[in-house]
Amino acid sequence: MTDTLIHQAQAHARGREVLLHEPAGGDPDKLTLVKARGSLVWDEAGKEYIDCTAQAWSNNLGANDPRVIEAAIEQTRRITHARPTFHTPALLELAELLVSIAPDGLDRVGFTLHGSMAVEMALKLALRNRPDARHVAVLHDAYHGRSITTMAASWPHPGNAFGVLQPQFLRLPRPDLYRPRPGLTADQDTEMTLRIVRDILTKGTEGPVAALIYEPIQGNGGHNGFSARWHHGIREICDELGIMLIIDEVQTGLGRTGSMWASDHYGIEPDVLVFGKGVGGGFPLAGVLAKNRFAAFLPGDDQLTFGQFPISVAAGLAAVRAIIDDGLCDRAAAHGEYATERLREMQTRHPLIGDVRSPGLMVSIELVRDRVTKEPATTEAHAVFELAQERGVIFGESRYAGLGNLIKVKPPLDISRDHLATALDVLDEVLTEVEKTAGTRTGELS
């Protein structure tokens, strides 16, 4: 090893020790990535991996797409920073493009740099439009970010030390398609939950509710989906009570579900839609789309120094155009059908698979130790994740707050069918290995 490489290795080791977000001594299992292209990433040892996380579900368009990189480089040559009291050409062009592809009725757009701040932008709009309101409603198992405010809007954070600074949100129950309330079918659970939600919003609060925010498919909360009846029922309740409906599509937007927006896929009619992750082509970018009658900020309500970073905006403009030009919504739908079919076939052979979830490339499996009791297989899920990574496939998992029994298959939307097939082959293999020692009981498919 050369002196340069030795020095680099020492610097990396020291870096792991001093990072604020690392466990003491660093995380020996965390990869150091040095290159990415499309659906592939490489670590510092040169090992190649199929990335089925799209790097926190952000690379809807494959990593380092040349169109995005060239747009960012060109913007860098022109202007790298403009305060929010000025516009740039890319900002105006992206604004026009996003409104043109937004769900019907969403005709205004605002930008920021990450999903948490975009959610806060939406909450500000809600409170600005209903200043007499005293509540914002969220769902059980929600996830809306990691800022002080959005952590409070999310499902409980174990050992939360930040409550003294956090606002209080009105928490509403949600139906569970996989684990409906005892004695109820999934449809009955949905109807009962809608009745409970209406009762809480009308009888269980002091003062008006400004907004209800929820994810069309709960991401970090367990990839929990909802029926069309739920979405339409919530819209009816919000209309009845004058509540702004905010749909958080940070994870589901820009083609992930096989439609440009999950709101399109499910026929939801949001008053405000939050977007992020996939919009930036790998650069930090997020924002909101809103109905014109709700777009009512006063000067200074929502301005961040780098809130409309020109390089991110230019990259986002190129990324969204590429998603449209390459037909990635249709491609995600086709890949999702293939992956779901493969996983349902595996479910007949692997008792660990309790449930298979989609649509599009918002794909996951819930692992259980017993299909009758549906006991979460948390240890087994992490073993699947680790074995797959050793074999060159990075799946998503969900360990936070004990929700460690999901394996997520959410690669870039333009992953090749060969790479997707290989990733699923590896998943099949490691499930077999884990089941040999897991003692999983087969039960019946529910």
C-alpha positions in Angstrom: 0.0 0.0 0.0 1.4 3.4 -0.9 1.9 6.2 1.6 -1.0 8.1 0.1 -3.4 5.1 0.6 -2.1 4.5 4.1 -2.7 8.2 5.0 -6.2 8.0 3.4 -7.1 4.8 5.4 -5.9 6.5 8.6 -7.9 9.6 7.9 -11.0 7.5 7.2 -10.6 5.5 10.4 -10.2 8.7 12.4 -13.2 10.2 10.6 -15.4 7.3 11.7 -14.4 8.0 15.3 -15.2 11.7 15.3 -18.5 11.8 13.3 -21.3 13.1 15.5 -23.8 10.8 13.9 -21.8 7.6 14.3 -21.7 5.3 17.3 -18.6 5.6 19.5 -15.7 4.2 17.5 -17.6 4.3 14.2 -19.9 1.8 12.6 -17.8 -1.1 11.1 -20.8 -2.3 9.1 -21.4 1.0 7.4 -20.1 1.1 3.8 -18.0 3.9 2.5 -19.3 4.6 -1.0 -17.0 6.1 -3.6 -18.9 5.8 -6.8 -22.5 5.4 -8.1 -24.1 5.1 -11.5 -27.6 4.1 -12.3 -28.7 1.4 -9.9 -25.1 0.4 -8.9 -22.8 1.7 -6.2 -19.2 0.8 -5.3 -17.4 0.9 -1.9 -13.8 1.9 -1.2 -12.6 -1.6 -1.7 -14.0 -1.6 -5.3 -16.9 -4.0 -4.5 -20.0 -3.5 -6.6 -23.6 -3.5 -5.2 -27.0 -3.3 -6.7 -28.7 -0.5 -4.7 -32.3 -1.3 -3.9 -32.6 1.7 -1.7 -32.0 4.4 -4.4 -30.0 6.1 -1.6 -32.9 6.8 0.8 -35.4 6.5 -2.1 -34.0 9.6 -3.6 -32.5 8.4 -6.9 -35.8 7.8 -8.8 -33.7 8.6 -11.8 -30.6 6.4 -11.6 -27.5 7.8 -9.8 -25.3 10.3 -11.6 -27.4 10.5 -14.7 -25.3 12.5 -17.2 -28.1 14.9 -18.0 -28.4 15.8 -14.3 -24.6 16.1 -13.8 -24.2 18.3 -16.9 -27.1 20.6 -15.8 -25.5 21.0 -12.4 -22.1 21.7 -13.9 -23.5 24.3 -16.3 -25.4 26.0 -13.5 -22.2 26.0 -11.4 -20.5 28.0 -14.2 -23.3 30.6 -14.2 -24.3 31.2 -10.6 -24.1 29.0 -7.6 -26.1 30.9 -5.1 -29.0 33.4 -5.1 -30.8 34.7 -2.0 -34.5 33.9 -2.0 -35.5 37.5 -3.0 -34.2 36.7 -6.5 -35.2 34.3 -9.2 -33.0 32.2 -11.5 -34.1 30.8 -14.9 -33.9 27.2 -13.7 -36.2 28.1 -10.8 -38.8 29.5 -13.0 -38.6 26.7 -15.5 -38.9 24.0 -12.8 -41.8 25.8 -11.2 -43.7 25.8 -14.5 -42.9 22.2 -15.2 -43.9 20.9 -11.8 -47.2 22.7 -11.9 -47.8 21.3 -15.4 -47.5 17.7 -14.1 -49.1 18.3 -10.7 -52.5 16.7 -9.7 -55.4 18.8 -10.8 -55.9 22.0 -8.9 -52.4 22.4 -7.6 -51.2 25.5 -9.4 -48.7 27.1 -7.1 -45.3 25.8 -6.0 -42.6 26.6 -3.5 -39.1 25.2 -3.0 -36.8 24.3 -0.2 -33.9 21.8 0.3 -35.2 18.8 2.2 -38.5 17.1 3.0 -38.7 18.2 6.7 -38.6 21.8 5.7 -41.1 21.2 2.9 -43.5 19.7 5.5 -43.0 22.7 7.7 -43.7 24.9 4.7 -47.0 23.1 4.2 -47.9 23.4 7.9 -47.1 27.2 7.7 -49.5 27.5 4.8 -52.2 25.7 6.8 -51.8 27.9 9.9 -51.5 31.1 7.8 -54.8 30.2 6.1 -56.6 29.4 9.3 -55.0 31.5 12.1 -57.7 30.7 14.5 -56.9 26.9 14.4 -55.3 25.2 17.4 -54.4 21.8 15.9 -52.8 19.9 13.1 -53.7 16.2 12.8 -51.4 13.4 11.9 -51.8 9.6 11.8 -50.4 6.9 14.0 -47.2 5.5 12.5 -46.6 8.7 10.4 -43.2 9.9 9.4 -42.7 13.5 8.3 -39.1 14.3 9.0 -36.4 14.9 11.5 -36.6 18.6 12.3 -37.9 19.5 15.8 -41.4 20.1 14.4 -41.6 17.2 12.0 -40.3 14.7 14.6 -43.2 15.7 16.7 -45.5 15.1 13.7 -44.1 11.6 13.3 -44.7 8.4 15.2 -43.2 8.5 18.7 -39.4 8.8 19.0 -38.0 6.5 21.7 -36.4 8.4 24.5 -37.5 11.7 23.0 -35.5 14.5 24.7 -36.9 17.3 22.5 -40.5 17.5 23.7 -39.9 20.8 25.6 -39.4 22.5 22.2 -41.9 20.5 20.1 -45.5 21.5 19.1 -48.3 19.1 20.0 -50.1 17.3 17.2 -53.5 15.7 17.2 -52.8 11.9 16.6 -55.4 10.0 14.7 -55.8 6.2 14.3 -55.3 4.6 11.0 -56.7 1.3 9.5 -54.3 -1.6 9.0 -54.8 -3.7 5.9 -52.5 -6.5 7.3 -53.5 -6.4 11.0 -57.1 -5.1 11.1 -58.7 -4.7 14.5 -59.7 -8.0 16.1 -62.9 -9.4 14.6 -62.9 -7.0 11.7 -62.0 -7.4 8.0 -59.7 -4.8 6.5 -62.7 -3.0 4.9 -64.6 -3.0 8.2 -61.5 -1.7 10.0 -61.3 1.2 7.4 -64.9 2.1 8.0 -64.6 2.0 11.8 -61.4 4.1 11.7 -63.0 6.7 9.5 -65.9 7.0 12.0 -63.4 7.4 14.8 -61.4 10.0 12.9 -64.6 12.0 12.3 -65.5 11.8 16.0 -62.1 12.9 17.2 -62.0 15.9 14.7 -65.5 17.0 15.7 -65.7 16.1 19.4 -62.2 15.5 20.6 -60.5 18.8 20.1 -60.7 22.3 21.5 -60.8 24.8 18.7 -60.5 24.3 14.9 -58.1 21.9 13.1 -56.1 23.6 10.5 -54.9 20.6 8.5 -54.6 16.8 8.4 -51.3 15.6 6.9 -50.6 12.0 5.9 -48.5 9.8 3.6 -50.5 7.9 0.9 -48.2 4.9 1.8 -46.5 5.3 5.1 -42.8 5.0 4.5 -40.7 4.7 7.7 -43.9 3.6 9.7 -44.0 0.3 7.9 -45.0 0.7 4.2 -48.6 0.8 5.4 -51.0 1.3 2.5 -54.7 2.4 2.5 -57.7 1.5 0.4 -59.4 3.9 -2.0 -62.2 4.1 0.5 -59.9 5.5 3.1 -58.4 8.2 0.8 -61.9 9.3 -0.4 -63.3 9.1 3.1 -60.6 11.4 4.5 -61.2 13.9 1.7 -64.9 13.9 2.6 -64.2 14.6 6.3 -61.8 17.4 5.5 -64.3 19.0 3.2 -67.0 18.7 5.7 -65.0 20.3 8.5 -63.0 22.8 6.5 -59.7 21.1 7.2 -56.8 21.5 4.7 -55.7 18.1 3.4 -51.9 17.8 3.0 -50.5 14.8 1.3 -46.9 14.0 2.1 -45.4 12.5 -1.1 -41.7 13.0 -0.2 -41.3 9.2 -0.7 -44.1 8.4 -3.1 -43.8 11.2 -5.6 -42.1 11.5 -9.0 -43.0 8.1 -10.3 -42.2 5.8 -7.4 -45.7 4.2 -7.3 -45.9 3.8 -11.1 -47.8 7.1 -11.5 -46.2 10.6 -11.3 -47.8 11.0 -7.9 -49.4 8.5 -5.5 -52.3 11.1 -5.4 -52.9 10.3 -9.1 -52.6 6.5 -8.5 -55.2 6.5 -5.7 -57.4 9.4 -6.9 -56.6 11.6 -3.9 -57.4 15.3 -4.2 -54.9 17.2 -2.0 -55.1 20.8 -1.1 -51.3 20.8 -0.6 -48.8 18.1 -1.8 -45.3 17.9 -0.3 -42.6 16.6 -2.6 -38.9 15.8 -2.1 -36.3 13.1 -2.5 -36.7 12.0 -6.1 -37.2 15.5 -7.5 -33.5 16.5 -7.2 -31.8 13.8 -9.2 -29.5 13.2 -6.2 -29.2 16.8 -5.2 -31.1 18.3 -2.2 -34.4 19.6 -3.2 -38.0 19.6 -2.0 -41.1 21.7 -1.8 -44.9 22.0 -1.9 -47.5 22.2 -4.6 -50.7 24.0 -3.4 -54.0 25.2 -4.6 -54.0 28.9 -5.5 -56.4 29.8 -2.8 -54.1 28.5 -0.1 -50.9 30.0 -1.4 -50.9 33.0 1.0 -47.5 33.6 2.7 -46.7 37.0 4.0 -43.2 38.4 3.5 -40.6 36.5 5.7 -43.0 33.6 6.5 -40.9 31.1 4.6 -37.4 32.3 3.4 -34.2 30.3 3.8 -30.8 31.5 2.7 -30.2 28.4 0.6 -33.8 27.5 0.2 -33.7 27.6 -3.6 -30.1 26.6 -4.3 -29.6 27.1 -8.0 -27.5 24.0 -8.5 -30.1 21.8 -7.0 -32.9 23.5 -8.9 -31.0 23.0 -12.2 -30.3 19.4 -11.4 -34.0 18.9 -10.4 -35.2 20.4 -13.7 -33.0 18.0 -15.6 -34.1 15.1 -13.4 -37.9 15.7 -13.8 -37.5 16.2 -17.5 -35.7 12.8 -17.7 -38.3 11.0 -15.6 -40.9 12.3 -18.1 -38.8 11.7 -21.3 -37.7 8.2 -20.3 -41.2 7.1 -19.3 -40.1 6.1 -15.9 -43.6 6.0 -14.4 -44.6 3.2 -16.8 -41.2 1.6 -16.2 -41.7 1.7 -12.4 -45.2 0.1 -12.8 -43.9 -2.7 -15.0 -40.9 -3.4 -12.7 -43.2 -3.3 -9.7 -45.6 -5.8 -11.2 -42.6 -8.1 -12.0 -41.1 -7.7 -8.5 -44.5 -8.2 -6.8 -45.2 -11.4 -8.8 -41.8 -12.8 -7.9 -42.2 -12.0 -4.2 -45.7 -13.5 -4.1 -44.3 -16.7 -5.6 -41.5 -16.6 -2.9 -44.2 -16.2 -0.3 -45.6 -19.6 -1.1 -42.1 -21.1 -0.3 -40.8 -18.8 2.4 -42.8 -18.8 5.7 -41.0 -15.7 6.8 -42.8 -13.6 4.2 -46.0 -12.5 5.9 -47.1 -9.8 3.5 -46.0 -8.4 0.1 -46.6 -4.7 -0.5 -46.5 -2.4 -3.6 -47.5 -0.5 -6.0 -44.8 0.4 -8.5 -41.3 0.3 -7.1 -42.6 1.1 -3.6 -42.1 -2.6 -2.9 -41.6 -4.3 0.5 -42.1 -7.6 2.3 -43.0 -7.9 6.0 -41.2 -10.8 7.7 -43.1 -12.6 10.5 -42.2 -15.5 12.7 -45.7 -17.0 12.5 -48.3 -16.2 9.8 -51.1 -16.7 12.3 -49.9 -14.5 15.1 -48.0 -12.2 12.7 -45.2 -11.8 15.2 -42.6 -9.4 13.6 -39.4 -11.2 12.7 -37.0 -8.3 13.5 -33.8 -10.2 14.1 -34.4 -12.3 10.9 -35.1 -9.2 8.8 -31.7 -7.7 9.8 -30.0 -11.0 9.1 -31.6 -10.9 5.6 -30.3 -7.4 5.1 -26.8 -8.3 6.2 -26.5 -11.5 4.1 -27.8 -9.7 1.0 -25.3 -6.9 1.4 -22.5 -9.4 1.7 -23.6 -10.8 -1.6 -23.7 -7.4 -3.3 -27.3 -6.3 -2.9 -28.4 -3.4 -0.7 -32.0 -3.7 0.4 -33.8 -1.2 2.6 -34.8 -2.2 6.1 -36.8 -0.5 8.9 -35.1 -0.9 12.3 -36.2 2.4 13.8 -38.3 2.0 17.0 -38.5 -1.7 16.7 -40.1 -1.8 13.2 -37.3 -4.0 12.0 -39.2 -6.6 10.1 -39.5 -5.0 6.7 -37.3 -5.6 3.7 -37.7 -2.8 1.1 -37.0 -3.2 -2.6 -37.0 0.4 -3.9 -34.2 0.8 -6.5 -34.0 3.6 -9.1 -37.0 3.5 -11.4 -34.7 2.9 -14.4 -33.0 -0.2 -13.0 -32.5 -2.9 -15.6 -34.7 -5.9 -15.5 -31.5 -8.1 -15.2 -30.3 -6.2 -12.1 -33.7 -6.3 -10.5 -33.9 -10.1 -11.2 -30.5 -10.6 -9.7 -31.5 -8.7 -6.6 -34.6 -10.8 -6.1 -32.6 -14.0 -6.7 -30.3 -13.0 -3.9 -33.3 -12.2 -1.6 -34.7 -15.7 -2.4 -31.3 -17.3 -1.4 -30.8 -15.4 1.8 -34.4 -16.0 2.9 -33.7 -19.7 2.6 -30.6 -19.4 4.7 -32.2 -17.4 7.4 -35.2 -19.7 7.6 -32.9 -22.7 8.3 -32.2 -21.2 11.7 -35.2 -19.0 12.4 -37.7 -21.7 13.4 -40.4 -20.0 11.4 -43.8 -21.6 11.4 -45.6 -21.7 8.0 -49.2 -21.0 9.0 -51.7 -19.9 6.3 -51.4 -17.0 4.0 -53.8 -14.3 5.0 
